[in-house]
Amino acid sequence: MKYITLFETTEAYNAATLDLPNVSLVEENMSVNYNPWVEPETRVVCKYNVTSTSEPTTLRTSYEDNIFKSMEIDGVILDELVTEYTFGTTGVHTVKYELYDETKLGNQAPVFMNGNLIEIIIPDNVTSIGENAFVGCSGLTNVTIGNGITSIVQVFTNCSNLTNVTIGNSVTSIGLNAFNNCTSLTSITIPDSVTSIGQCAFMDCTSLTNVTIPNSVTSIVNAAFFRCTSLTSVTIGNGVTSIGASAFEGCNNLTSIVSNAMTAPTITNTVFKDINTDGTLTVPVDSTGYDAWMHTDDYYLGKYNWTKVEQ
């Protein structure tokens, strides 16, 4: 038998206001300890029995009701914004994350750090994700970001099992620490709407093998791909005008860079620090400024015996 326990947030809470298919009320107004490492208080809750586990069960219908702060499913405390689950033979498995009437997802990191959240679907009506919202979600594998989000800043840091990310075409900025230390991320598709890639955005994504920067991007900021040690190829769109310090530092398996800009993006002397591999820089015919990338001084591509090819 599966149980859902809801933790009250206001005295006006009314169990009857919930619309829960396949769920029946078992007990009401129980006094239990709320998650002590988040908020060590006694809360009044309602407890429900899940009568059918064949389909995901909707746990709330509207964020605006604000009817409970958190939920516990068979002893696992989860945040109130996670709305649908399936119950497997080995425990609770999150299959869907959805907001209804809310347009902003706030900072929820302390609650999500339980490793039970495995998939997030953020619908188009959500326009903002707070910093740290999913930091440290070690069980998270799949993320779909809807078309309402414009900026991703320090949201998925340390999601060590994240492998699949779909980014909506309204995102204009992949900002500070957006996917920092997502060590299982092997590929990322950056949509044409993105204009900037922020500091440490993909730092320590050690499984990332190739990256294509679309033409819409104008700047790649400091340490954006720092220590992406599996990265072998990078394609840089023709709109990039600057690449910040240490952007590709420590990418010691990088062997191919294709830059489509006719005028070489400006760089600092640490952009390619510690690449330590032979490789090829491919640039457009009659392009200018790339000789600065090919210096033989420390940390420039010429130091690592790279060659420049025009095509």
C-alpha positions as CSV (number, residue, x, y, z in Angstrom):
1,M,0.0,0.0,0.0
2,K,1.3,3.5,-0.9
3,Y,0.8,6.6,1.1
4,I,1.0,10.3,0.4
5,T,1.3,12.6,3.4
6,L,0.8,16.4,2.8
7,F,2.3,19.0,5.1
8,E,0.2,22.0,5.9
9,T,1.3,25.6,5.2
10,T,-1.7,27.6,6.4
11,E,-4.5,27.2,8.9
12,A,-6.9,27.5,6.1
13,Y,-5.8,24.2,4.6
14,N,-8.8,22.0,3.7
15,A,-8.2,18.4,2.5
16,A,-11.4,18.5,0.5
17,T,-10.0,21.1,-1.8
18,L,-7.6,18.7,-3.3
19,D,-8.4,16.9,-6.5
20,L,-6.6,13.7,-6.3
21,P,-7.6,10.9,-8.7
22,N,-6.9,7.4,-7.5
23,V,-6.2,8.7,-4.0
24,S,-8.4,8.4,-0.9
25,L,-8.1,10.2,2.4
26,V,-6.9,8.0,5.3
27,E,-6.3,10.4,8.1
28,E,-6.5,14.1,8.7
29,N,-4.9,16.5,11.2
30,M,-2.1,14.2,12.2
31,S,0.7,15.8,14.3
32,V,4.1,14.7,12.8
33,N,7.6,16.1,12.6
34,Y,8.3,18.0,9.4
35,N,11.6,17.4,7.7
36,P,13.9,18.3,10.6
37,W,16.9,19.4,8.7
38,V,14.9,21.9,6.7
39,E,12.3,23.1,9.2
40,P,12.2,21.4,12.6
41,E,8.5,22.0,13.4
42,T,5.4,20.0,14.1
43,R,2.9,20.3,11.2
44,V,-0.7,19.2,10.8
45,V,-1.0,17.0,7.7
46,C,-3.4,14.8,5.8
47,K,-2.6,11.3,4.8
48,Y,-3.9,9.6,1.6
49,N,-3.8,6.1,0.3
50,V,-3.0,5.6,-3.4
51,T,-5.7,3.3,-4.7
52,S,-4.2,2.9,-8.2
53,T,-0.5,2.9,-9.2
54,S,-0.9,2.2,-12.9
55,E,-0.9,5.9,-13.8
56,P,0.8,8.9,-12.4
57,T,-1.3,10.6,-9.8
58,T,-1.8,14.4,-9.9
59,L,-1.0,15.7,-6.4
60,R,-2.1,19.3,-6.9
61,T,-4.1,21.3,-9.4
62,S,-3.0,24.9,-8.7
63,Y,0.1,26.6,-7.2
64,E,-2.0,29.6,-6.3
65,D,-4.0,27.6,-3.8
66,N,-0.7,27.2,-1.8
67,I,-2.4,24.4,0.1
68,F,0.6,22.4,1.2
69,K,4.3,23.0,1.6
70,S,5.7,19.6,1.0
71,M,4.8,16.0,0.6
72,E,6.0,12.7,1.9
73,I,5.6,9.5,-0.2
74,D,6.2,6.4,1.8
75,G,8.7,8.1,4.0
76,V,10.5,10.2,1.3
77,I,9.9,13.9,1.7
78,L,9.7,15.8,-1.6
79,D,9.0,19.4,-2.6
80,E,5.4,20.5,-3.3
81,L,6.1,21.5,-6.9
82,V,6.8,17.9,-8.0
83,T,3.4,16.7,-9.0
84,E,3.3,13.3,-10.6
85,Y,4.8,10.0,-9.7
86,T,4.8,6.3,-10.5
87,F,5.4,3.7,-7.9
88,G,8.0,1.1,-8.9
89,T,8.8,-2.2,-7.2
90,T,12.0,-0.6,-5.8
91,G,10.5,2.6,-4.5
92,V,9.2,5.9,-5.6
93,H,10.2,7.1,-9.1
94,T,9.5,10.7,-10.2
95,V,8.3,10.8,-13.7
96,K,7.1,14.3,-14.2
97,Y,7.6,17.8,-12.7
98,E,4.9,20.3,-13.6
99,L,3.6,23.7,-12.6
100,Y,0.1,24.7,-13.2
101,D,-0.7,28.4,-12.6
102,E,2.7,29.5,-11.3
103,T,5.0,31.5,-13.6
104,K,8.2,31.4,-11.4
105,L,10.1,28.5,-10.0
106,G,12.0,29.7,-6.9
107,N,15.0,28.4,-5.0
108,Q,14.3,24.9,-3.8
109,A,17.7,23.3,-3.5
110,P,17.6,22.1,0.1
111,V,14.4,20.0,-0.6
112,F,15.5,18.5,-3.9
113,M,18.8,17.2,-2.6
114,N,17.3,13.8,-1.9
115,G,18.2,12.2,-5.2
116,N,14.6,11.0,-6.0
117,L,13.9,13.5,-8.7
118,I,14.8,11.9,-12.0
119,E,13.0,14.0,-14.6
120,I,11.8,17.6,-14.9
121,I,9.4,19.0,-17.5
122,I,9.1,22.8,-17.2
123,P,6.1,23.9,-19.2
124,D,5.9,27.0,-21.4
125,N,4.0,29.1,-18.9
126,V,7.0,29.2,-16.5
127,T,9.1,32.3,-17.2
128,S,11.8,32.1,-14.5
129,I,13.8,29.5,-12.6
130,G,15.4,30.6,-9.4
131,E,19.1,30.1,-8.7
132,N,19.9,26.8,-7.0
133,A,16.5,25.4,-7.9
134,F,17.9,21.9,-8.8
135,V,21.5,22.1,-7.5
136,G,22.7,18.7,-6.3
137,C,19.9,16.6,-7.7
138,S,22.0,13.6,-8.0
139,G,19.2,11.4,-9.4
140,L,18.2,13.8,-12.1
141,T,18.7,12.4,-15.6
142,N,16.3,14.2,-18.0
143,V,15.4,17.9,-18.2
144,T,13.1,19.7,-20.6
145,I,13.0,23.5,-20.4
146,G,9.9,25.1,-21.9
147,N,9.7,28.0,-24.2
148,G,8.9,30.5,-21.5
149,I,12.4,30.5,-19.8
150,T,14.8,33.2,-21.0
151,S,17.8,32.6,-18.6
152,I,19.4,29.6,-16.9
153,V,21.7,30.7,-14.0
154,Q,23.1,28.3,-11.5
155,V,20.2,25.9,-11.8
156,F,21.6,22.4,-12.5
157,T,25.0,22.6,-10.8
158,N,26.3,19.2,-9.5
159,C,23.5,17.2,-11.2
160,S,26.0,14.4,-11.6
161,N,23.7,12.0,-13.5
162,L,22.1,14.5,-15.9
163,T,22.4,13.1,-19.4
164,N,19.6,14.6,-21.5
165,V,18.8,18.3,-21.7
166,T,16.3,20.0,-24.0
167,I,16.5,23.8,-24.0
168,G,13.5,25.8,-25.2
169,N,14.0,28.4,-28.0
170,S,13.3,31.4,-25.8
171,V,16.4,31.0,-23.7
172,T,18.8,33.9,-24.5
173,S,21.4,33.3,-21.8
174,I,23.0,30.2,-20.4
175,G,24.5,31.9,-17.4
176,L,26.8,31.4,-14.4
177,N,27.2,27.8,-13.3
178,A,24.1,26.7,-15.3
179,F,25.4,23.2,-15.8
180,N,28.6,23.3,-13.8
181,N,29.9,19.8,-12.8
182,C,27.2,17.9,-14.7
183,T,29.7,15.1,-15.2
184,S,27.4,12.7,-17.1
185,L,26.3,15.2,-19.7
186,T,27.7,13.9,-23.1
187,S,26.1,16.4,-25.5
188,I,24.1,19.7,-25.4
189,T,22.2,21.4,-28.1
190,I,22.3,25.2,-27.7
191,P,19.4,26.8,-29.4
192,D,19.7,29.7,-31.9
193,S,18.0,32.0,-29.4
194,V,21.1,32.0,-27.0
195,T,23.3,35.1,-27.2
196,S,25.7,34.5,-24.4
197,I,27.3,31.6,-22.5
198,G,28.2,32.6,-19.0
199,Q,31.0,32.0,-16.6
200,C,31.5,28.4,-15.7
201,A,28.3,27.5,-17.5
202,F,29.6,24.0,-18.5
203,M,32.7,23.9,-16.3
204,D,33.7,20.3,-15.3
205,C,31.3,18.7,-17.7
206,T,33.8,15.9,-18.0
207,S,31.7,13.7,-20.3
208,L,30.9,16.4,-22.9
209,T,32.5,15.4,-26.2
210,N,31.5,18.1,-28.7
211,V,29.9,21.5,-28.7
212,T,28.4,23.7,-31.4
213,I,28.0,27.4,-30.5
214,P,25.2,28.8,-32.7
215,N,25.6,32.0,-34.8
216,S,23.3,33.8,-32.3
217,V,25.9,33.7,-29.5
218,T,28.1,36.8,-29.3
219,S,30.2,36.0,-26.2
220,I,31.6,33.0,-24.5
221,V,32.5,34.1,-20.9
222,N,35.3,33.1,-18.6
223,A,35.7,29.4,-17.9
224,A,32.6,28.5,-19.8
225,F,34.0,25.1,-20.8
226,F,36.8,24.9,-18.2
227,R,38.1,21.3,-17.6
228,C,35.7,19.6,-20.1
229,T,38.3,16.9,-20.4
230,S,36.4,14.7,-22.9
231,L,35.7,17.6,-25.3
232,T,37.3,16.8,-28.7
233,S,35.7,19.3,-31.0
234,V,34.2,22.7,-30.8
235,T,32.3,24.7,-33.5
236,I,32.1,28.4,-32.9
237,G,29.4,30.4,-34.7
238,N,30.0,33.5,-36.8
239,G,28.5,35.8,-34.3
240,V,31.0,35.3,-31.5
241,T,33.1,38.4,-30.9
242,S,34.9,37.5,-27.7
243,I,36.0,34.5,-25.7
244,G,36.8,35.0,-22.0
245,A,39.7,33.8,-19.9
246,S,40.1,30.0,-19.4
247,A,37.0,29.3,-21.5
248,F,38.6,26.1,-22.8
249,E,41.3,25.7,-20.3
250,G,42.1,22.1,-19.3
251,C,40.3,20.6,-22.3
252,N,43.2,18.3,-22.9
253,N,41.5,16.1,-25.5
254,L,40.5,18.9,-27.7
255,T,41.8,18.4,-31.3
256,S,39.5,20.4,-33.5
257,I,38.2,23.9,-33.4
258,V,36.1,25.3,-36.2
259,S,35.5,29.1,-36.0
260,N,33.1,30.6,-38.6
261,A,33.7,34.2,-37.7
262,M,35.4,36.2,-40.4
263,T,37.0,38.3,-37.7
264,A,38.6,36.3,-35.0
265,P,36.9,36.6,-31.6
266,T,39.1,38.4,-29.1
267,I,40.8,36.1,-26.6
268,T,43.1,36.2,-23.6
269,N,46.2,34.2,-23.1
270,T,44.5,31.6,-20.9
271,V,41.6,30.7,-23.2
272,F,43.4,27.6,-24.4
273,K,45.6,27.0,-21.4
274,D,46.7,23.4,-20.8
275,I,45.1,21.9,-23.9
276,N,48.3,20.0,-24.5
277,T,47.2,18.3,-27.7
278,D,48.0,18.6,-31.4
279,G,45.0,19.9,-33.3
280,T,43.5,21.8,-36.2
281,L,42.0,25.3,-36.2
282,T,39.7,25.7,-39.2
283,V,38.7,29.2,-40.2
284,P,37.0,30.9,-43.1
285,V,39.0,31.8,-46.2
286,D,40.2,35.5,-46.0
287,S,39.3,35.7,-42.3
288,T,41.4,37.9,-40.1
289,G,42.8,37.9,-36.6
290,Y,43.4,34.2,-36.1
291,D,47.1,34.6,-36.1
292,A,46.7,35.9,-32.6
293,W,45.3,32.5,-31.6
294,M,48.3,30.7,-33.2
295,H,51.1,32.4,-31.2
296,T,53.7,30.0,-29.9
297,D,53.8,31.7,-26.5
298,D,52.5,29.8,-23.5
299,Y,48.8,28.9,-23.6
300,Y,48.3,29.7,-27.3
301,L,47.4,27.1,-29.9
302,G,50.8,27.4,-31.6
303,K,52.4,26.2,-28.4
304,Y,50.6,22.9,-28.7
305,N,51.6,22.4,-32.4
306,W,48.2,23.2,-33.8
307,T,47.8,24.1,-37.4
308,K,45.5,26.7,-39.0
309,V,43.5,25.7,-42.1
310,E,41.3,28.0,-44.2
311,Q,38.3,26.6,-45.9
